[in-house]
Amino acid sequence: GKDVNFIHNDVSGGNLTGGSGWGVILADFLGPADYAPYVGQIRIADNRFDCQADGNACLGIFAPDTSVTGNTMILKGSARGIHAEGPLLQANTIQSNTIGTGSGDGMLIVTPRTGGGGSIITGNTISGSGAYGIQVEARGAPNAGGNIIQNNTIIGFGTPLFIH
């Protein structure tokens, strides 16, 4: 669907372990790539996530133009906070979230091979002991750029911001 709100929910006790990195506690879209044009403009706001998703992510952003604002994520184990990667260009807003990841990474933002897009990642507080606070991957799209990453507080990670 398009134009969907997921607001003021408590998602506690989720336990997703042993994943390949594509498992998520909550996703804005999961399905075949040819369905992607029919989803988007999802708003995930002011929710609380308290879960364990070892080897996976708490929140999967796979649809275009999703907004993730004001959420609190308390993750146990090796879970990643947010995994944003979709078959279409994404212009996501990830703003004013508090993410505590344990030994997992804070965020993975992937730009598709076609390049372009551009997400706004600002005002987040991200803490954990994983490898990356925010990891941006171009996936073979040289000079894809377009992301705005500013005014985030990143604490404890091996590398606070990694752009590849």
DSSP file (Angstrom, degrees, kcal/mol; ACC not computed):
  #  RESIDUE AA STRUCTURE BP1 BP2  ACC     N-H-->O    O-->H-N    N-H-->O    O-->H-N    TCO  KAPPA ALPHA  PHI   PSI    X-CA   Y-CA   Z-CA
    1    1 A G              0   0    0      0, 0.0    39,-1.5     0, 0.0     2,-0.3   0.000 360.0 360.0 360.0 164.8    0.0    0.0    0.0
    2    2 A K  E     +a   40   0A   0     37,-0.3    39,-0.2     1,-0.2    40,-0.1  -0.856 360.0  22.0-114.3 152.6    0.8    3.6   -0.3
    3    3 A D  E    S+     0   0A   0     37,-1.7     2,-0.4    -2,-0.3    -1,-0.2   0.966  79.3 161.7  59.0  60.4    0.4    6.3    2.3
    4    4 A V  E     -a   42   0A   0     37,-0.5    39,-3.0    36,-0.3     2,-0.4  -0.908  27.8-149.4-115.1 139.6    0.4    4.1    5.4
    5    5 A N  E     -a   43   0A   0     -2,-0.4     2,-0.5    37,-0.2    39,-0.2  -0.926  14.5-179.2-109.1 131.0    1.0    5.2    9.0
    6    6 A F  E     +a   44   0A   0     37,-3.3    39,-1.7    -2,-0.4     2,-0.4  -0.872  32.5 159.1-123.0  94.2    2.5    2.9   11.7
    7    7 A I  E     +a   45   0A   0     -2,-0.5    39,-0.2    37,-0.2    40,-0.1  -0.940  46.0   3.2-131.5 139.4    2.4    5.3   14.7
    8    8 A H  S    S+     0   0    0     37,-1.7     2,-0.3    -2,-0.4    39,-0.2   0.883  82.4 145.4  60.4  47.0    2.5    5.0   18.5
    9    9 A N        -     0   0    0     36,-0.3    39,-2.4    -3,-0.2     2,-0.6  -0.805  45.7-139.9-110.5 155.4    3.0    1.2   18.7
   10   10 A D  E     -f   48   0B   0     -2,-0.3     2,-0.8    37,-0.2    39,-0.2  -0.954  17.6-176.5-114.4 110.4    4.9   -0.9   21.3
   11   11 A V  E     +f   49   0B   0     37,-3.5    39,-2.3    -2,-0.6     2,-0.3  -0.818  23.3 158.5-108.4  90.0    6.7   -3.7   19.5
   12   12 A S  E     +f   50   0B   0     -2,-0.8    39,-0.2    37,-0.2    -2,-0.1  -0.847  46.5  25.2-118.3 150.1    8.3   -5.6   22.4
   13   13 A G  E    S+     0   0B   0     37,-2.6    38,-0.2    -2,-0.3    -1,-0.1   0.479  70.3 155.3  84.7   2.6    9.6   -9.1   22.8
   14   14 A G  E     -f   51   0B   0     36,-0.5    38,-2.6    -3,-0.2     2,-0.4  -0.387  20.7-170.5 -61.8 140.4   10.3   -9.8   19.2
   15   15 A N  E     +f   52   0B   0     36,-0.2     2,-0.5    38,-0.1    38,-0.2  -0.886  15.8 161.4-140.4 105.0   13.0  -12.5   18.8
   16   16 A L        +     0   0    0     36,-3.0     2,-0.3    -2,-0.4    40,-0.2  -0.954  17.2 167.9-126.9 108.3   14.4  -13.2   15.3
   17   17 A T        +     0   0    0     -2,-0.5    38,-0.1    36,-0.2    -2,-0.0  -0.810  46.7  31.2-124.2 161.5   17.7  -15.1   15.4
   18   18 A G  S    S+     0   0    0     -2,-0.3    37,-0.2    36,-0.2    -1,-0.2   0.784  78.4 158.2  71.9  29.8   20.0  -16.9   12.9
   19   19 A G        -     0   0    0     35,-1.3    -1,-0.2    -3,-0.2    37,-0.0  -0.257  53.1-125.7 -87.0 172.3   19.1  -14.7    9.9
   20   20 A S        -     0   0    0     -2,-0.0    36,-0.1     0, 0.0    35,-0.1   0.266  64.7 -90.8 -95.2   8.1   20.9  -14.0    6.7
   21   21 A G  S    S+     0   0    0     34,-0.5    35,-0.1    33,-0.2    34,-0.1   0.268 116.8  83.7  98.6 -10.7   20.8  -10.3    7.3
   22   22 A W        +     0   0    0     34,-0.1     2,-0.1     2,-0.0    34,-0.1   0.517  63.4 102.9-101.9  -8.1   17.4   -9.8    5.4
   23   23 A G        -     0   0    0     32,-0.2    34,-2.4    30,-0.1     2,-0.3  -0.479  50.0-177.6 -74.0 147.9   15.2  -10.7    8.3
   24   24 A V  E     -k   57   0C   0     32,-0.2    34,-0.2    -2,-0.1     3,-0.2  -0.982  37.1-139.1-143.4 153.3   13.4   -7.9   10.1
   25   25 A I  E    S+     0   0C   0     32,-1.2     2,-0.4    33,-0.6    34,-0.2   0.890  99.8  11.3 -74.8 -42.7   11.1   -7.4   13.0
   26   26 A L  E    S-k   59   0C   0     32,-2.0    34,-2.9    31,-0.2     2,-0.4  -0.997  71.3-176.3-138.1 133.5    9.1   -4.8   11.0
   27   27 A A  E     -k   60   0C   0     -2,-0.4    34,-0.2    32,-0.2     3,-0.2  -0.965  27.2-146.4-127.0 145.7    9.3   -4.0    7.3
   28   28 A D  S    S+     0   0    0     32,-2.0     2,-0.3    -2,-0.4    12,-0.1   0.704  91.9   3.9 -78.1 -19.4    7.6   -1.3    5.3
   29   29 A F        +     0   0    0     31,-0.3     2,-0.4    34,-0.1    -1,-0.3  -0.891  58.2 176.2-165.5 130.8    7.5   -3.8    2.3
   30   30 A L        +     0   0    0     -2,-0.3    -3,-0.0    -3,-0.2    33,-0.0  -0.962  43.7  84.5-136.7 122.4    8.5   -7.4    1.7
   31   31 A G  S    S-     0   0    0     -2,-0.4     5,-0.1     0, 0.0    -2,-0.0  -0.973  79.0 -36.3 170.4-177.5    7.8   -8.9   -1.7
   32   32 A P    >   -     0   0    0      0, 0.0     3,-2.1     0, 0.0     4,-0.4  -0.323  55.9-116.3 -66.4 149.8    9.1   -9.3   -5.2
   33   33 A A  G >  S+     0   0    0      1,-0.3     3,-1.3     2,-0.2    -3,-0.0   0.797 112.2  64.7 -57.5 -31.8   10.8   -6.3   -6.8
   34   34 A D  G 3  S+     0   0    0      1,-0.3    -1,-0.3     2,-0.1     4,-0.0   0.600  97.7  56.7 -72.8  -7.1    8.1   -5.9   -9.4
   35   35 A Y  G X  S+     0   0    0     -3,-2.1     3,-2.1     1,-0.1    -1,-0.3   0.590  81.0  92.3 -91.3 -13.1    5.6   -5.1   -6.7
   36   36 A A  G X  S+     0   0    0     -3,-1.3     3,-1.7    -4,-0.4    -1,-0.1   0.794  73.8  63.5 -55.3 -35.3    7.8   -2.2   -5.4
   37   37 A P  G 3  S+     0   0    0      0, 0.0    -1,-0.3     0, 0.0    -2,-0.1   0.693  98.3  58.9 -64.2 -13.9    6.0    0.5   -7.5
   38   38 A Y  G <  S+     0   0    0     -3,-2.1     2,-0.3    -4,-0.0    -2,-0.2   0.399 101.9  59.8 -95.9   2.7    2.8   -0.2   -5.6
   39   39 A V    <   +     0   0    0     -3,-1.7   -37,-0.3    -4,-0.2     2,-0.3  -0.914  63.9  96.4-127.6 155.9    4.2    0.6   -2.2
   40   40 A G  E     +a    2   0A   0    -39,-1.5   -37,-1.7    -2,-0.3   -36,-0.3  -0.866  40.4  76.6 152.3 178.1    5.7    3.8   -0.6
   41   41 A Q  E     +     0   0A   0     23,-1.5   -37,-0.5    -2,-0.3     2,-0.3   0.880  61.9 166.7  53.7  42.9    5.2    6.9    1.5
   42   42 A I  E     -a    4   0A   0     22,-0.4    25,-3.0   -39,-0.2     2,-0.5  -0.702  24.0-153.2 -86.6 137.1    5.1    4.8    4.6
   43   43 A R  E     -ab   5  67A   0    -39,-3.0   -37,-3.3    -2,-0.3     2,-0.6  -0.960  13.7-178.8-116.3 119.6    5.4    6.6    7.9
   44   44 A I  E     +ab   6  68A   0     23,-3.3    25,-1.8    -2,-0.5     2,-0.4  -0.936  25.3 161.4-116.3 104.6    6.9    4.8   10.9
   45   45 A A  E     -ab   7  69A   0    -39,-1.7   -37,-1.7    -2,-0.6   -36,-0.3  -0.969  46.7  -3.1-138.0 141.7    6.8    7.3   13.8
   46   46 A D  S    S+     0   0    0     23,-2.0     2,-0.2    -2,-0.4    25,-0.2   0.817  83.4 142.6  56.1  40.3    6.9    7.4   17.6
   47   47 A N        -     0   0    0     22,-0.2    25,-2.5   -39,-0.2     2,-0.5  -0.674  45.2-135.7-104.2 162.4    7.1    3.7   18.1
   48   48 A R  E     -fg  10  72B   0    -39,-2.4   -37,-3.5    -2,-0.2     2,-0.5  -0.987  16.8-171.3-120.1 126.2    9.0    1.7   20.7
   49   49 A F  E     +fg  11  73B   0     23,-3.1    25,-3.2    -2,-0.5     2,-0.4  -0.978  10.4 170.5-116.8 125.7   10.9   -1.5   19.6
   50   50 A D  E     +fg  12  74B   0    -39,-2.3   -37,-2.6    -2,-0.5   -36,-0.5  -0.876  35.4 114.8-134.9  99.1   12.4   -3.7   22.3
   51   51 A C  E     -fg  14  75B   0     23,-1.7    25,-2.3    -2,-0.4     2,-0.4  -0.893  59.5-114.6-156.2 176.8   13.6   -6.9   20.7
   52   52 A Q  E     +fg  15  76B   0    -38,-2.6   -36,-3.0    -2,-0.3    25,-0.1  -0.998  29.5 162.6-127.5 126.5   16.4   -9.3   19.7
   53   53 A A    >   -     0   0    0     23,-0.8     3,-2.9    -2,-0.4    27,-0.3  -0.308  21.9-164.2-139.0  51.3   17.1   -9.9   16.0
   54   54 A D  T 3  S+     0   0    0      1,-0.3   -35,-1.3    25,-0.1   -36,-0.2  -0.079  77.6   4.4 -46.5 127.4   20.6  -11.4   15.9
   55   55 A G  T 3  S+     0   0    0     23,-0.5   -34,-0.5     1,-0.3    -1,-0.3   0.492 127.1  69.5  76.5   3.1   22.0  -11.3   12.4
   56   56 A N  S <  S-     0   0    0     -3,-2.9    24,-2.7   -40,-0.2     2,-0.3  -0.486  83.4 -95.0-130.9-161.4   19.0   -9.3   11.1
   57   57 A A  E     -kl  24  80C   0    -34,-2.4   -32,-1.2    22,-0.2    24,-0.2  -0.909   8.6-140.0-125.8 154.1   17.5   -5.8   11.5
   58   58 A C  E    S+     0   0C   0     22,-2.5   -32,-2.0    -2,-0.3   -33,-0.6   0.939  95.3  26.0 -70.8 -49.4   14.9   -4.3   13.7
   59   59 A L  E     -kl  26  82C   0     22,-2.1    24,-2.5    21,-0.3     2,-0.5  -0.969  67.9-161.3-125.6 125.2   13.4   -2.2   11.0
   60   60 A G  E     -kl  27  83C   0    -34,-2.9   -32,-2.0    -2,-0.5     2,-0.7  -0.918   1.9-168.9-105.7 122.9   13.6   -2.9    7.2
   61   61 A I  E     + l   0  84C   0     22,-3.0    24,-1.9    -2,-0.5    31,-0.1  -0.902  30.1 141.9-111.6 102.4   13.0    0.0    4.9
   62   62 A F        +     0   0    0     -2,-0.7    26,-0.4    22,-0.2    -1,-0.1   0.543  46.8  82.0-118.6 -14.5   12.6   -1.4    1.4
   63   63 A A  S >  S-     0   0    0     23,-0.1     3,-0.5     1,-0.1     2,-0.2  -0.531  87.6 -96.8 -87.6 158.8    9.8    0.8   -0.1
   64   64 A P  T 3  S+     0   0    0      0, 0.0   -23,-1.5     0, 0.0   -22,-0.4  -0.501  96.8  11.2 -75.6 146.5   10.6    4.2   -1.7
   65   65 A D  T 3  S+     0   0    0    -25,-0.2     2,-0.3     1,-0.2    27,-0.1   0.851  78.3 167.1  63.3  42.7   10.1    7.4    0.3
   66   66 A T    <   -     0   0    0     -3,-0.5    27,-2.2   -25,-0.2     2,-0.5  -0.660  25.1-146.4 -86.9 145.0    9.6    6.0    3.8
   67   67 A S  E     -bc  43  93A   0    -25,-3.0   -23,-3.3    -2,-0.3     2,-0.5  -0.961  14.4-176.9-113.8 125.5    9.7    8.3    6.8
   68   68 A V  E     +bc  44  94A   0     25,-3.6    27,-2.4    -2,-0.5     2,-0.4  -0.939  21.0 159.0-123.3 105.0   11.1    6.9   10.1
   69   69 A T  E     -bc  45  95A   0    -25,-1.8   -23,-2.0    -2,-0.5   -22,-0.2  -0.980  51.2   0.0-136.4 140.4   10.9    9.5   12.9
   70   70 A G  S    S+     0   0    0     25,-1.6    27,-0.2    -2,-0.4     2,-0.2   0.665  81.4 145.9  67.8  20.3   10.9    9.7   16.7
   71   71 A N        -     0   0    0     24,-0.3    27,-2.7   -25,-0.2     2,-0.5  -0.558  40.4-144.7 -89.5 154.5   11.2    5.9   17.3
   72   72 A T  E     -gh  48  98B   0    -25,-2.5   -23,-3.1    25,-0.2     2,-0.5  -0.987  15.5-171.7-117.5 124.8   13.1    4.3   20.1
   73   73 A M  E     -gh  49  99B   0     25,-3.1    27,-2.9    -2,-0.5     2,-0.6  -0.970   8.3-177.5-120.8 119.1   14.9    1.0   19.3
   74   74 A I  E     -gh  50 100B   0    -25,-3.2   -23,-1.7    -2,-0.5     2,-0.4  -0.942  17.5-175.7-115.0 106.6   16.4   -1.1   22.1
   75   75 A L  E     -g   51   0B   0     25,-3.0     2,-0.3    -2,-0.6   -23,-0.2  -0.865  13.7-153.0-113.8 136.2   18.1   -4.1   20.5
   76   76 A K  E >   -g   52   0B   0    -25,-2.3   -23,-0.8    -2,-0.4     3,-0.7  -0.730  60.4  -2.4-100.5 153.0   19.8   -7.0   22.2
   77   77 A G  T 3  S-     0   0    0     -2,-0.3    26,-2.1     1,-0.2    27,-0.7  -0.388 119.9 -25.5  73.7-143.5   22.5   -9.0   20.7
   78   78 A S  T 3  S+     0   0    0     25,-0.2   -23,-0.5    24,-0.2    27,-0.3   0.009  87.6 139.1-101.7  27.0   23.9   -8.5   17.2
   79   79 A A    <   -     0   0    0     -3,-0.7    25,-0.3    22,-0.2     2,-0.3  -0.432  48.5-132.3 -72.4 144.6   20.8   -6.8   15.6
   80   80 A R  E     -l   57   0C   0    -24,-2.7   -22,-2.5   -27,-0.3   -21,-0.3  -0.733  11.8-138.7 -88.4 146.0   21.2   -3.9   13.2
   81   81 A G  E    S+     0   0C   0     24,-1.7   -22,-2.1    25,-0.5     2,-0.4   0.989  79.3   7.2 -69.1 -61.3   18.8   -1.0   13.9
   82   82 A I  E     -lm  59 107C   0     24,-1.9    26,-2.3   -24,-0.2     2,-0.5  -0.988  54.8-170.1-131.6 132.9   17.7    0.0   10.4
   83   83 A H  E     -lm  60 108C   0    -24,-2.5   -22,-3.0    -2,-0.4     2,-0.6  -0.967  11.9-175.6-119.2 110.5   18.4   -1.6    7.0
   84   84 A A  E     +lm  61 109C   0     24,-3.3    26,-2.8    -2,-0.5     2,-0.3  -0.923  26.7 127.6-112.7 111.7   17.3    0.6    4.1
   85   85 A E        +     0   0    0    -24,-1.9    26,-0.1    -2,-0.6     4,-0.1  -0.880  23.6 167.3-162.8 125.9   17.7   -1.0    0.7
   86   86 A G        -     0   0    0     24,-0.4   -23,-0.1    -2,-0.3     4,-0.1  -0.927  46.2-114.8-141.7 166.3   15.1   -1.3   -2.1
   87   87 A P  S    S+     0   0    0      0, 0.0     2,-0.2     0, 0.0   -24,-0.1   0.726 101.4  53.4 -72.7 -20.9   14.8   -2.2   -5.7
   88   88 A L  S    S-     0   0    0    -26,-0.4    -2,-0.3     1,-0.1     2,-0.0  -0.672 106.1 -78.9-107.5 165.6   13.7    1.4   -6.5
   89   89 A L        -     0   0    0     -2,-0.2     2,-0.4    22,-0.1    28,-0.1  -0.373  50.2-148.4 -60.1 140.9   15.3    4.7   -5.7
   90   90 A Q        +     0   0    0     26,-0.2    28,-2.2   -26,-0.2     2,-0.1  -0.928  26.6 179.9-117.8 139.7   14.7    5.7   -2.2
   91   91 A A        +     0   0    0     -2,-0.4    28,-0.2    26,-0.2     2,-0.1  -0.626  30.8 171.9-129.5  71.1   14.4    9.2   -0.7
   92   92 A N        -     0   0    0     -2,-0.1    28,-2.9   -27,-0.1     2,-0.5  -0.424  29.3-142.1 -84.6 155.4   13.9    8.2    2.9
   93   93 A T  E     +cd  67 120A   0    -27,-2.2   -25,-3.6    26,-0.2     2,-0.5  -0.983  19.1 177.1-115.3 119.5   13.7   10.4    6.0
   94   94 A I  E     +cd  68 121A   0     26,-3.2    28,-1.7    -2,-0.5     2,-0.4  -0.928  24.0 157.4-122.8 102.9   15.3    8.9    9.1
   95   95 A Q  E     -cd  69 122A   0    -27,-2.4   -25,-1.6    -2,-0.5   -24,-0.3  -0.979  47.3  -2.5-141.1 138.2   15.1   11.6   11.8
   96   96 A S  S    S+     0   0    0     26,-1.6     2,-0.3    -2,-0.4    28,-0.2   0.806  80.3 146.5  58.9  37.9   15.1   12.0   15.6
   97   97 A N        -     0   0    0    -27,-0.2    28,-2.7    25,-0.2     2,-0.5  -0.729  42.9-142.2 -99.7 153.3   15.3    8.3   16.4
   98   98 A T  E     -hi  72 125B   0    -27,-2.7   -25,-3.1    -2,-0.3     2,-0.5  -0.979  23.9-178.3-114.9 120.0   17.1    6.7   19.4
   99   99 A I  E     -hi  73 126B   0     26,-3.1    28,-2.9    -2,-0.5     2,-0.5  -0.974  13.8-179.7-126.9 120.6   18.8    3.5   18.5
  100  100 A G  E     +hi  74 127B   0    -27,-2.9   -25,-3.0    -2,-0.5    28,-0.2  -0.983   7.9 176.4-117.0 119.4   20.7    1.2   20.9
  101  101 A T    >   -     0   0    0     26,-2.6     3,-1.7    -2,-0.5     2,-0.4   0.451  21.6-147.1-109.9  -0.3   22.1   -1.8   19.2
  102  102 A G  T 3  S-     0   0    0     25,-0.3    27,-3.3     1,-0.2    28,-0.4  -0.580  83.5 -16.7  66.0-124.3   24.2   -3.9   21.5
  103  103 A S  T 3  S+     0   0    0    -26,-2.1    28,-0.3    -2,-0.4    -1,-0.2   0.338 119.7  95.5 -97.0   7.2   26.9   -5.5   19.3
  104  104 A G  S <  S-     0   0    0     -3,-1.7    26,-1.0   -27,-0.7   -24,-0.2  -0.347  81.1 -93.8 -89.6 174.5   25.1   -4.8   16.0
  105  105 A D        -     0   0    0    -27,-0.3   -24,-1.7    24,-0.1    28,-0.2  -0.477  25.2-131.8 -83.5 158.7   25.4   -1.9   13.6
  106  106 A G  S    S-     0   0    0     26,-2.1   -24,-1.9     1,-0.3   -25,-0.5   0.982  76.3  -8.6 -74.8 -61.3   23.2    1.2   13.8
  107  107 A M  E     -mn  82 134C   0     26,-1.5    28,-2.4   -26,-0.2     2,-0.4  -0.993  46.8-159.6-142.6 146.3   22.1    1.7   10.1
  108  108 A L  E     -mn  83 135C   0    -26,-2.3   -24,-3.3    -2,-0.3     2,-0.5  -0.989  14.2-174.4-122.9 119.3   22.8    0.3    6.7
  109  109 A I  E     -mn  84 136C   0     26,-3.1    28,-2.7    -2,-0.4     2,-0.5  -0.969   6.5-167.9-115.5 118.7   21.8    2.6    3.8
  110  110 A V  E     - n   0 137C   0    -26,-2.8   -24,-0.4    -2,-0.5    28,-0.2  -0.928  11.8-151.2-115.2 126.5   22.2    1.1    0.3
  111  111 A T        -     0   0    0     26,-3.0    30,-0.2    -2,-0.5   -22,-0.1  -0.820  30.4-116.9 -90.5 128.7   22.0    3.1   -2.9
  112  112 A P    >   -     0   0    0      0, 0.0     3,-2.4     0, 0.0    -1,-0.1  -0.141  27.6-101.2 -64.5 163.0   20.7    0.9   -5.8
  113  113 A R  T 3  S+     0   0    0      1,-0.3     3,-0.1     2,-0.0    -2,-0.0   0.743 119.1  66.1 -55.6 -26.4   22.9    0.2   -8.8
  114  114 A T  T 3  S-     0   0    0      1,-0.2    -1,-0.3    27,-0.1    26,-0.0   0.635  98.8-145.1 -74.8 -11.8   21.0    2.8  -10.8
  115  115 A G    <   +     0   0    0     -3,-2.4    -1,-0.2    23,-0.2     2,-0.1  -0.060  53.6  80.5  75.0 179.3   22.3    5.6   -8.6
  116  116 A G        +     0   0    0     28,-0.4   -26,-0.2    25,-0.1    -1,-0.2  -0.435  43.8 105.4  83.3-157.4   20.5    8.7   -7.5
  117  117 A G        -     0   0    0     -2,-0.1   -26,-0.2     1,-0.1    -1,-0.1  -0.443  49.8-149.8  76.2-155.6   18.0    8.9   -4.8
  118  118 A G        -     0   0    0    -28,-2.2     2,-0.3    -2,-0.1    29,-0.2  -0.098   5.0-153.5 146.9 114.0   19.0   10.5   -1.6
  119  119 A S        -     0   0    0    -28,-0.2    29,-3.2    -2,-0.1     2,-0.6  -0.697  14.7-132.7-103.0 155.9   17.9   10.0    2.0
  120  120 A I  E     +de  93 148A   0    -28,-2.9   -26,-3.2    -2,-0.3     2,-0.5  -0.950  23.9 178.4-109.4 118.7   18.0   12.5    4.9
  121  121 A I  E     +de  94 149A   0     27,-3.5    29,-1.9    -2,-0.6     2,-0.3  -0.925  23.3 145.0-123.5 102.3   19.5   11.0    8.0
  122  122 A T  E     +de  95 150A   0    -28,-1.7   -26,-1.6    -2,-0.5    29,-0.2  -0.992  47.4  13.6-146.9 146.0   19.5   13.7   10.7
  123  123 A G  S    S+     0   0    0     27,-1.2     2,-0.2    -2,-0.3    29,-0.2   0.674  78.3 143.6  70.9  19.5   19.2   14.2   14.5
  124  124 A N        -     0   0    0     26,-0.3    29,-3.1   -28,-0.2     2,-0.5  -0.625  43.5-145.6 -90.9 150.1   19.4   10.5   15.4
  125  125 A T  E     +ij  98 153B   0    -28,-2.7   -26,-3.1    -2,-0.2     2,-0.5  -0.976  24.5 179.3-113.5 117.5   21.2    9.2   18.6
  126  126 A I  E     +ij  99 154B   0     27,-3.3    29,-2.9    -2,-0.5     2,-0.3  -0.974   3.6 172.2-126.2 124.8   22.8    5.8   17.8
  127  127 A S  E     +ij 100 155B   0    -28,-2.9   -26,-2.6    -2,-0.5     2,-0.3  -0.975  18.9 105.4-134.2 149.1   24.8    3.8   20.3
  128  128 A G        -     0   0    0     27,-1.7   -25,-0.2    -2,-0.3   -23,-0.1  -0.942  62.8-105.0 165.8 178.9   26.3    0.3   20.3
  129  129 A S  S    S+     0   0    0    -27,-3.3   -26,-0.2    -2,-0.3   -24,-0.1   0.178  73.8 116.2-116.7  16.4   29.5   -1.6   20.0
  130  130 A G  S    S-     0   0    0    -26,-1.0    28,-2.4   -28,-0.4    29,-0.2   0.007  80.8 -93.3 -73.7-173.8   29.2   -2.9   16.4
  131  131 A A  S    S+     0   0    0    -28,-0.3    28,-2.4    26,-0.2     2,-0.4   0.898 102.6  28.6 -70.5 -42.6   31.4   -2.1   13.5
  132  132 A Y  E     - o   0 159C   0     26,-0.2   -26,-2.1     1,-0.2     3,-0.2  -0.966  46.0-166.1-131.0 135.8   29.5    0.8   12.0
  133  133 A G  E    S+     0   0C   0     26,-1.9   -26,-1.5    -2,-0.4     2,-0.4   0.946  96.2   3.8 -73.7 -56.1   27.2    3.5   13.4
  134  134 A I  E    S-no 107 161C   0     26,-2.0    28,-2.7    25,-0.3     2,-0.5  -0.993  73.2-170.1-131.1 125.0   26.0    4.4    9.9
  135  135 A Q  E     -no 108 162C   0    -28,-2.4   -26,-3.1    -2,-0.4     2,-0.5  -0.972   1.6-167.7-116.9 124.6   27.1    2.5    6.9
  136  136 A V  E     -no 109 163C   0     26,-3.0    28,-3.0    -2,-0.5     2,-0.4  -0.963   6.8-170.7-113.9 122.2   26.3    3.9    3.4
  137  137 A E  E     -n  110   0C   0    -28,-2.7   -26,-3.0    -2,-0.5    26,-0.0  -0.936  17.9-163.4-116.2 133.4   26.9    1.5    0.5
  138  138 A A    >   -     0   0    0     -2,-0.4     3,-0.8   -28,-0.2   -23,-0.2   0.665  22.6-149.8 -88.7 -17.9   26.8    2.5   -3.2
  139  139 A R  T 3  S-     0   0    0      1,-0.3   -24,-0.1    25,-0.1    -2,-0.0   0.900  74.5 -38.8  48.9  51.1   26.5   -1.1   -4.6
  140  140 A G  T 3  S+     0   0    0      1,-0.2    -1,-0.3   -26,-0.0   -27,-0.0   0.623 108.5 121.0  82.4  12.0   28.3   -0.4   -7.9
  141  141 A A    X   -     0   0    0     -3,-0.8     3,-1.5   -30,-0.2     4,-0.2  -0.793  54.4-149.9-109.0  88.3   26.8    3.0   -8.5
  142  142 A P  T 3  S+     0   0    0      0, 0.0     0, 0.0     0, 0.0     0, 0.0  -0.287  77.6   1.6 -62.2 140.3   29.8    5.4   -8.6
  143  143 A N  T 3  S+     0   0    0      1,-0.1   -27,-0.1   -28,-0.1     3,-0.0   0.789  83.4 148.3  55.9  31.6   29.1    8.9   -7.5
  144  144 A A    <   +     0   0    0     -3,-1.5   -28,-0.4   -29,-0.1    -1,-0.1   0.923  25.0 144.2 -63.4 -44.6   25.5    7.9   -6.6
  145  145 A G        +     0   0    0     -4,-0.2     3,-0.1     1,-0.1   -29,-0.1   0.258  12.0 124.2  43.6-163.3   25.4   10.4   -3.7
  146  146 A G        +     0   0    0      1,-0.3     2,-0.2   -28,-0.1    -1,-0.1   0.197  42.2 124.6  98.0 -15.0   22.4   12.5   -2.7
  147  147 A N        -     0   0    0    -29,-0.2     2,-0.6   -27,-0.1    -1,-0.3  -0.563  47.7-151.9 -79.3 142.4   22.2   11.4    0.9
  148  148 A I  E     +e  120   0A   0    -29,-3.2   -27,-3.5    -2,-0.2     2,-0.5  -0.967  17.2 176.6-113.3 116.3   22.3   14.1    3.6
  149  149 A I  E     +e  121   0A   0     -2,-0.6     2,-0.3   -29,-0.2   -27,-0.2  -0.953  21.1 140.3-122.9 109.7   23.8   12.8    6.9
  150  150 A Q  E     +e  122   0A   0    -29,-1.9   -27,-1.2    -2,-0.5   -26,-0.3  -0.995  48.2  16.0-152.0 154.2   24.0   15.5    9.6
  151  151 A N  S    S+     0   0    0     -2,-0.3     2,-0.3   -29,-0.2    -1,-0.1   0.778  76.2 145.2  56.2  34.9   23.6   16.3   13.3
  152  152 A N        -     0   0    0    -29,-0.2     2,-0.6   -30,-0.1   -27,-0.2  -0.765  45.5-138.7 -97.1 148.6   23.6   12.7   14.4
  153  153 A T  E     -j  125   0B   0    -29,-3.1   -27,-3.3    -2,-0.3     2,-0.5  -0.946  23.3-175.7-106.2 117.5   25.1   11.5   17.7
  154  154 A I  E     -j  126   0B   0     -2,-0.6     2,-0.4   -29,-0.2   -27,-0.2  -0.965   4.0-175.4-121.8 119.8   27.0    8.3   17.2
  155  155 A I  E     -j  127   0B   0    -29,-2.9   -27,-1.7    -2,-0.5    -2,-0.0  -0.955  53.1  -4.8-125.4 128.7   28.5    6.6   20.2
  156  156 A G  S    S+     0   0    0     -2,-0.4   -29,-0.1     1,-0.2    -1,-0.1   0.241  80.6 131.8  90.6 -11.3   30.7    3.5   20.7
  157  157 A F        -     0   0    0      1,-0.1    -1,-0.2   -28,-0.1   -26,-0.2  -0.360  64.9-121.0 -77.7 156.3   31.0    2.0   17.3
  158  158 A G  S    S+     0   0    0    -28,-2.4   -26,-0.2     1,-0.3   -27,-0.2   0.917 108.2  15.5 -58.6 -44.3   34.3    0.9   15.7
  159  159 A T  E    S-o  132   0C   0    -28,-2.4   -26,-1.9   -29,-0.2   -25,-0.3  -0.965  71.5-158.8-131.5 114.1   33.6    3.3   12.8
  160  160 A P  E    S+     0   0C   0      0, 0.0   -26,-2.0     0, 0.0     2,-0.4   0.922  82.7  15.2 -61.4 -45.3   30.9    6.0   13.4
  161  161 A L  E     -o  134   0C   0    -28,-0.2     2,-0.5   -29,-0.1   -26,-0.2  -0.985  67.2-178.7-135.1 123.0   30.3    6.7    9.7
  162  162 A F  E     -o  135   0C   0    -28,-2.7   -26,-3.0    -2,-0.4     2,-0.5  -0.979   2.3-174.5-124.9 120.2   31.5    4.4    6.8
  163  163 A I  E      o  136   0C   0     -2,-0.5   -26,-0.2   -28,-0.2   -28,-0.0  -0.966 360.0 360.0-117.1 123.3   30.8    5.4    3.2
  164  164 A H              0   0    0    -28,-3.0   -27,-0.2    -2,-0.5    -1,-0.1   0.325 360.0 360.0-131.1 360.0   31.7    2.9    0.6
